[in-house]
Amino acid sequence: VDPSVKTFRGKAICCDSQDQALELIDNGTVKKGHVVVIRYEGPQGGPGMPEMLAPTSKIVGRGLGKDVALITDGRFSGATRGIAIGHVSPEAAEGGNIALIEDGDEIVIDLPNRTLDLLVDDATLEERRKHLKTFKSKISSGWLRRYTAFAKSANVGGTLMSDEEFEERKAERQAQEKN
């Protein structure tokens, strides 16, 4: 991050995949003052927590490295540049708060204090949570589908859950679908 950047305040522009974010960066939709939110790229959503180097490279390459931030439940390597926060947990596929962000929401990143604040009141977030759809994997068969079903969020290691934990998750998701 450029040393002159201590805090960043911007409006969310939400993407449910890295590909969608790349399209919005390429077509000029992403502009100075945006916080690009890339979700559903964590261990479950990705699946496998893909590297988010391409979006940050494009943002910096367009000269927006100090003017656009990126937040994701995906991961970064040491090559990432710009204002970028990754490994957000719990991930969107788990129903984490990153799934509740909407276009235009104000987000404040305070680097010295290591805080990330979504400036949306709790009542609004609770209302959004009530309407949050249950995550459906884009992978419908094979080992990656199994990994998606059993993967834990990054904050607990992105490892696979036990059969008991899987049954609990399954019951929670079934209850969500009924509401």
Buried (B, 14 or more C-beta within 10 A) or exposed (E): BEEEBEEBBBEBBBBBBBEBBBEBBEEEEBBEBBBBBBBBBBBBBBBBBBBBBBBBBBBBEBEBBBBBBBBBBBBBEEEBBBBBBBBBBBBBBBBBBBBBBEEEBEBBBEBEEEEBEBEBEEEEBEEBEEEEEEBEBBBEEEEBBEBBBBBBBBBEEBEBBEEEEEEEBEEEBEEBEEE
